[in-house]
Amino acid sequence: MSSITSVGPRTLADAIPGGLVRNIALVAGGAAFVGLAAQVVIPLPGTPVPLTLQTFAVLLTGAALGSKRGLLAMSVYALAGIVGVPWFADGNSGWALASFGYILGFIVAAALVGRLAERGADRTPLKALGLMLLGNLAIYAVGVPWLMMATGMDLPTAVAKGVVPFLIGDAIKTVIAAAVLPVTWKAVNFRR
C-alpha cells in the first residue's frame, strides 16, 4: 500500500490550517475585504460607475481563496448588499444600480481566477498578470451589458463610460496584484 503525501496547498488559503470554521472565516473575510475596498471611491465625470479598489480586492480574494470559496465570498458580498448592507461603492446597497452588473461580474471573476490559481497561475508574475487580466475581462463581460440595460446606453457608449475610464487604474491594480501573489507564495513556501 503506497503512502499518500501532501502536494502542498492549492491556494494561499489552503496554507492556513483548519476546516469548516476556517473556510467560513475566509469567505466572510473575503466579502468584508471587498466591502471595505468599495469604500475607496473616486467619482469619475461622465460615468455612473465610480472608480474603486473593488476589482483589486475581488481578484486577490479569488486567487487567494480558490474557486469555491472565492465564488462564495463574492456571492455573500452581493447578497448582503442586495438585502441592505451598505457596502457597495459610496455606501450603496440594492441591485438597482447602474454598476450592479460589475458586482455580479465579481462572482464570475472570483470563480475563474480562483480556478486558475488552483492550477498554479498565481505563482509567477507573468502568469499572475494573465490571471488578473482574465478576471478583469470577466467583470467587464457582465458589467457592461448590465450598464447598457440599466441606463439605455448602446454598446459603444457603455464601453466608453464603463470600461475606458478604468483601464489605467485596472492596469495599475493588475500589476500590483501580479507582483503581490508570487511574493506571498514565496513567503508561504519559505515557512513550510
C-alpha positions in Angstrom: 0.0 0.0 0.0 1.5 3.3 -1.0 1.5 6.3 1.3 -0.3 9.5 0.5 1.8 12.6 0.5 0.7 16.2 0.5 1.5 18.1 -2.7 1.2 21.4 -0.8 -1.6 24.0 -0.8 -3.5 24.6 -4.0 -4.3 28.2 -3.0 -2.9 30.6 -0.4 -5.9 30.0 1.8 -5.0 26.3 1.9 -1.8 27.2 3.7 -3.9 28.2 6.7 -4.7 25.2 8.9 -8.3 24.5 9.7 -11.5 23.1 8.3 -15.1 24.4 8.2 -14.6 27.3 10.6 -11.5 28.5 8.7 -13.5 28.3 5.4 -16.4 30.3 6.9 -14.0 32.9 8.2 -12.2 33.1 4.9 -15.4 33.5 2.9 -16.7 36.2 5.4 -13.3 37.9 5.4 -13.2 37.9 1.6 -16.6 39.5 1.4 -15.7 42.1 4.0 -12.4 42.9 2.3 -14.3 43.7 -0.9 -16.8 45.7 1.1 -14.1 47.8 2.6 -12.3 48.3 -0.8 -15.6 49.5 -2.2 -15.5 52.5 0.2 -12.4 53.8 -1.5 -14.3 55.8 -4.2 -13.2 58.2 -6.8 -16.2 59.5 -8.8 -15.4 60.0 -12.4 -17.2 62.6 -14.5 -19.4 61.4 -17.3 -19.9 57.8 -15.9 -22.3 56.4 -13.4 -19.6 53.8 -12.4 -17.2 55.0 -9.7 -13.5 54.1 -9.6 -12.9 51.9 -6.5 -10.5 49.3 -5.2 -13.1 46.6 -5.5 -11.7 44.8 -8.6 -8.3 44.6 -6.9 -9.9 43.1 -3.8 -12.1 40.7 -5.8 -9.2 39.4 -7.9 -6.9 39.0 -4.9 -9.7 37.3 -2.9 -10.5 34.9 -5.8 -6.8 34.0 -6.2 -6.2 33.5 -2.5 -9.3 31.6 -1.7 -9.8 29.5 -4.8 -12.8 29.0 -6.9 -15.4 27.7 -4.4 -14.5 30.0 -1.5 -14.0 32.9 -3.9 -17.4 32.4 -5.5 -19.0 32.1 -2.1 -17.3 35.2 -0.8 -18.5 37.3 -3.7 -21.9 35.8 -3.5 -22.1 36.7 0.2 -20.9 40.2 -0.8 -23.6 40.6 -3.5 -26.4 39.0 -1.5 -25.7 41.0 1.7 -25.6 44.2 -0.4 -28.9 43.3 -2.1 -30.6 42.9 1.2 -29.4 46.3 2.5 -25.8 46.1 3.8 -24.4 49.4 2.7 -21.1 48.1 1.4 -21.3 48.7 -2.3 -19.4 51.8 -3.6 -20.4 55.0 -1.9 -22.2 53.0 0.9 -24.9 51.9 -1.5 -26.9 48.7 -1.4 -29.6 47.0 -3.5 -29.5 45.8 -7.1 -31.0 48.8 -8.9 -27.6 50.4 -9.5 -26.0 51.1 -12.9 -22.9 49.4 -11.6 -24.6 46.3 -10.1 -23.6 44.2 -13.2 -19.9 44.6 -12.2 -20.8 43.2 -8.8 -22.3 40.2 -10.5 -19.2 40.0 -12.6 -17.2 39.8 -9.3 -18.8 36.4 -8.7 -17.8 35.1 -12.1 -14.3 36.6 -11.9 -13.6 35.2 -8.4 -14.6 31.7 -9.5 -12.5 32.0 -12.7 -9.4 33.5 -11.0 -9.7 31.0 -8.2 -9.9 28.0 -10.5 -6.8 29.2 -12.4 -5.0 29.9 -9.1 -5.7 26.4 -8.0 -3.8 25.3 -11.1 -0.8 27.4 -10.2 -1.5 30.6 -12.3 -0.7 32.8 -9.4 2.8 31.6 -8.7 4.8 33.7 -11.2 4.4 37.4 -12.1 3.7 36.7 -15.8 1.1 34.0 -15.1 -0.5 36.1 -12.3 -0.6 39.1 -14.8 -2.6 36.9 -17.2 -4.8 35.7 -14.4 -5.7 39.2 -13.3 -6.3 40.3 -16.9 -8.8 37.4 -17.4 -10.5 38.3 -14.1 -10.9 41.9 -15.3 -12.4 40.8 -18.6 -14.9 38.6 -16.8 -16.0 41.6 -14.7 -16.5 43.7 -17.8 -18.2 41.0 -19.7 -21.0 41.0 -17.1 -20.8 44.7 -16.0 -21.1 46.3 -19.5 -24.3 44.6 -20.5 -25.9 45.4 -17.2 -24.8 49.1 -17.6 -26.4 49.1 -21.1 -29.7 47.6 -19.7 -29.8 49.9 -16.6 -29.0 53.1 -18.5 -30.2 52.5 -22.1 -26.7 53.1 -23.4 -25.7 51.4 -26.6 -22.5 49.2 -26.6 -20.0 51.8 -27.8 -21.3 54.3 -25.2 -21.3 51.7 -22.4 -17.7 50.7 -23.3 -16.7 54.4 -23.4 -18.3 55.0 -20.0 -18.0 51.6 -18.3 -14.6 50.3 -19.5 -12.3 53.0 -21.0 -12.1 55.3 -17.9 -11.0 52.4 -15.8 -8.3 50.9 -18.0 -5.3 52.8 -16.5 -6.4 52.0 -12.9 -7.1 48.4 -13.7 -3.6 48.1 -15.3 -2.0 49.5 -12.2 -4.1 47.2 -9.9 -3.3 44.3 -12.1 0.4 44.8 -12.0 0.4 45.2 -8.2 -1.7 42.0 -7.8 0.6 40.2 -10.2 3.5 41.2 -8.0 1.9 40.5 -4.6 0.7 37.0 -5.4 4.1 35.4 -6.3 5.8 37.2 -3.4 3.2 35.8 -1.0 3.7 32.3 -2.4 7.4 32.6 -1.8 6.7 33.6 1.8 4.3 30.7 2.3 6.8 28.2 0.8 9.6 29.7 2.9 7.6 29.0 6.1 7.0 25.4 5.1 
